[in-house]
Amino acid sequence: MDAAAVERFYARHMHLLDGGAATAWARTFTADASFASPSMTEPVRGRDGIEAGARAAVAGRAAAGEVHRHWVTMTTVRPAADGAEAVSYVEILATPRGGAPRIELSCVMRDRLVRRDGELLVAERVVTRDDRPHG
């Protein structure tokens, strides 16, 4: 799996999330994907749970009157038996209506990517935040 394909995948993936397309964004995960983040008490398992979380995040941003942009950078890609392992830095830029943008979070995103029917999908995601201890 080449790095350029992974970069194109993340560009589309984050445009969907930031654009509020929760269903389409969730479809960029495998049906049995897992998603773990420090903001969750337990990893979310399955596309339906991932979609529900995305819908809640979209609604929260709308209620707060903010636009969020996920900037995926410094991605490294390593081949794996069933696809690739990708590690990226992610900054979330939050811009309130009429206000100045600010960096909301700085994170590391570790994904296991697989190819299904010619498409890249996230099978497993683990996010760690730079402002919290890693365990």
Phi, psi and chi 1 to 4 in degrees:
 res  aa     phi    psi   chi1   chi2   chi3   chi4
   1 MET       -  123.8 -168.3  170.7  -56.7      -
   2 ASP   -90.1  154.4   75.8   40.0      -      -
   3 ALA   -61.2  -35.1      -      -      -      -
   4 ALA   -64.1  -39.4      -      -      -      -
   5 ALA   -64.6  -38.8      -      -      -      -
   6 VAL   -66.4  -42.9  171.8      -      -      -
   7 GLU   -60.0  -44.5  -67.1  -79.8  -20.8      -
   8 ARG   -63.6  -39.6  -74.9 -171.2  -56.5  -87.1
   9 PHE   -59.4  -49.6  167.6   78.4      -      -
  10 TYR   -64.6  -35.3  -77.5  131.4      -      -
  11 ALA   -60.6  -49.6      -      -      -      -
  12 ARG   -64.6  -44.7 -177.4  175.5  146.8  -88.8
  13 HIS   -56.9  -48.3 -179.9   72.6      -      -
  14 MET   -77.7  -29.7  -66.9  -54.1  180.0      -
  15 HIS   -62.0  -40.2  -84.6 -103.5      -      -
  16 LEU   -62.2  -48.1  -69.4  169.3      -      -
  17 LEU   -62.4  -50.5  178.5   61.4      -      -
  18 ASP   -67.8  -24.6  -67.1  -18.5      -      -
  19 GLY   -84.9   -1.5      -      -      -      -
  20 GLY    85.1   11.2      -      -      -      -
  21 ALA   -87.5   70.3      -      -      -      -
  22 ALA   -59.5  -42.1      -      -      -      -
  23 THR   -66.2  -48.1  -59.9      -      -      -
  24 ALA   -63.6  -38.8      -      -      -      -
  25 TRP   -64.0  -44.8 -177.8   74.4      -      -
  26 ALA   -61.6  -29.7      -      -      -      -
  27 ARG   -73.5   -5.3  -72.5 -170.3  178.7  126.5
  28 THR   -88.2    7.3   64.3      -      -      -
  29 PHE  -110.6  154.6  -70.6   81.7      -      -
  30 THR   -68.7  160.5   61.2      -      -      -
  31 ALA   -59.4  -30.9      -      -      -      -
  32 ASP  -108.8   22.7   61.1  -13.2      -      -
  33 ALA   -60.7  157.6      -      -      -      -
  34 SER  -122.2  148.3   66.7      -      -      -
  35 PHE  -137.7  117.3 -171.8  120.8      -      -
  36 ALA  -120.8  135.1      -      -      -      -
  37 SER  -148.7  150.2  167.7      -      -      -
  38 PRO   -60.5  -20.7  -17.4   26.3      -      -
  39 SER   -79.6   -4.6   61.1      -      -      -
  40 MET  -109.6  144.6  -54.6  169.6  179.9      -
  41 THR   -76.5  -30.8   55.3      -      -      -
  42 GLU  -138.1  152.7  -66.3  -70.0  -36.3      -
  43 PRO   -61.2  145.5  -20.5   30.8      -      -
  44 VAL   -85.9  135.5  173.5      -      -      -
  45 ARG  -121.4  129.2  -59.2 -158.6 -173.5  -76.9
  46 GLY    97.2  149.4      -      -      -      -
  47 ARG   -61.6  -37.4 -162.2  178.4  -84.5  154.5
  48 ASP   -62.8  -43.3  -69.7  -15.9      -      -
  49 GLY   -66.2  -38.7      -      -      -      -
  50 ILE   -64.6  -41.7  -69.4  168.1      -      -
  51 GLU   -63.7  -42.9 -179.3  179.6  -15.7      -
  52 ALA   -60.4  -41.9      -      -      -      -
  53 GLY   -63.8  -40.5      -      -      -      -
  54 ALA   -65.5  -41.3      -      -      -      -
  55 ARG   -60.9  -42.5  -76.0 -171.5 -175.2  -73.6
  56 ALA   -63.5  -40.2      -      -      -      -
  57 ALA   -66.0  -42.4      -      -      -      -
  58 VAL   -61.0  -44.5  167.3      -      -      -
  59 ALA   -64.7  -40.1      -      -      -      -
  60 GLY   -63.4  -41.8      -      -      -      -
  61 ARG   -65.2  -40.8  -69.8 -168.7  -56.8  -95.3
  62 ALA   -63.4  -44.3      -      -      -      -
  63 ALA   -63.9  -35.0      -      -      -      -
  64 ALA   -80.8  -10.1      -      -      -      -
  65 GLY    70.3   34.8      -      -      -      -
  66 GLU  -120.9  150.4  -72.1 -169.6  -18.2      -
  67 VAL  -107.9  133.0  171.7      -      -      -
  68 HIS  -113.8  141.7  -76.1 -162.8      -      -
  69 ARG  -125.8  124.6  -57.9  -73.4 -176.5 -132.4
  70 HIS   -93.0  117.5  -70.1   71.4      -      -
  71 TRP  -103.9  108.9  -70.5   24.0      -      -
  72 VAL   -94.6  121.7  177.9      -      -      -
  73 THR  -138.0  170.6   63.1      -      -      -
  74 MET    50.6   41.5  -54.0  -62.8  179.7      -
  75 THR   -75.7  129.9  -59.4      -      -      -
  76 THR  -111.4  142.8   59.8      -      -      -
  77 VAL  -126.8  127.2 -179.3      -      -      -
  78 ARG  -121.4  133.7  -98.9 -171.9   12.1 -151.8
  79 PRO   -61.1  145.5  -16.7   26.3      -      -
  80 ALA  -134.1  166.2      -      -      -      -
  81 ALA   -54.2  -41.2      -      -      -      -
  82 ASP  -111.0   14.9   59.1  -12.9      -      -
  83 GLY   161.0 -110.4      -      -      -      -
  84 ALA  -155.6  156.7      -      -      -      -
  85 GLU  -108.8  126.9  -67.0  177.3    6.7      -
  86 ALA  -120.7  133.9      -      -      -      -
  87 VAL  -123.3  127.8  178.4      -      -      -
  88 SER  -136.0  153.1  -54.3      -      -      -
  89 TYR   -87.8  140.8  -64.6  159.2      -      -
  90 VAL  -132.4  124.2 -179.8      -      -      -
  91 GLU  -109.7  138.1  -79.4   68.2   46.9      -
  92 ILE  -108.6  115.1  -58.9  171.6      -      -
  93 LEU   -94.9  122.3 -172.7   66.9      -      -
  94 ALA  -110.4  129.6      -      -      -      -
  95 THR  -126.4  111.3  -53.7      -      -      -
  96 PRO   -74.2  149.5   22.0  -24.6      -      -
  97 ARG   -56.2  125.5  -76.5 -169.8 -165.6   96.7
  98 GLY    75.9    5.4      -      -      -      -
  99 GLY  -118.4  179.2      -      -      -      -
 100 ALA   -86.8  143.7      -      -      -      -
 101 PRO   -68.6  152.5   15.8  -19.2      -      -
 102 ARG  -143.6  153.8   69.8 -177.2 -174.3  -73.1
 103 ILE   -80.2  115.3  -65.3  177.0      -      -
 104 GLU   -78.1  -46.5  178.9   76.0   10.1      -
 105 LEU  -147.1  153.2  -71.5  172.7      -      -
 106 SER  -125.7  125.0  179.1      -      -      -
 107 CYS  -137.0  167.1  -50.1      -      -      -
 108 VAL  -116.1  130.7  175.4      -      -      -
 109 MET  -113.8  121.6  179.2  175.7   71.6      -
 110 ARG  -112.4  117.8  -69.5  172.0  173.9   80.7
 111 ASP  -119.4  145.8  -78.1   -8.9      -      -
 112 ARG  -105.0  114.1 -175.4  167.7   54.9   86.4
 113 LEU  -102.7  140.4  -59.8  171.9      -      -
 114 VAL  -129.7  159.7  -63.6      -      -      -
 115 ARG  -109.2  123.7 -165.2  171.4  -71.8  -77.6
 116 ARG  -127.9  125.2  -64.0  -74.0 -170.4  -51.7
 117 ASP    50.0   41.1  -60.7  -38.8      -      -
 118 GLY    81.0   -1.5      -      -      -      -
 119 GLU  -109.9  142.7  -90.0 -167.8   83.9      -
 120 LEU   -77.8  138.5  -80.1  179.7      -      -
 121 LEU  -139.6  152.6  -60.5  172.1      -      -
 122 VAL   -87.3  122.4  178.6      -      -      -
 123 ALA   -95.0  -30.2      -      -      -      -
 124 GLU  -152.3  134.8  179.3 -179.4   15.4      -
 125 ARG  -131.2  133.0  171.6  165.6  -67.3  162.9
 126 VAL  -128.4  121.9  176.5      -      -      -
 127 VAL  -111.1  133.1  175.9      -      -      -
 128 THR  -120.3  144.5   54.7      -      -      -
 129 ARG   -98.2  140.7  -70.7  175.5   44.5  161.8
 130 ASP   -68.0  -23.2  -67.7  -14.3      -      -
 131 ASP   -92.0    5.1   61.9  -25.3      -      -
 132 ARG  -127.5  149.6  -64.4 -170.1 -177.8  170.2
 133 PRO   -64.3  147.6   10.8  -13.9      -      -
 134 HIS   -96.2  136.5  -54.5  -90.6      -      -
 135 GLY  -117.7      -      -      -      -      -
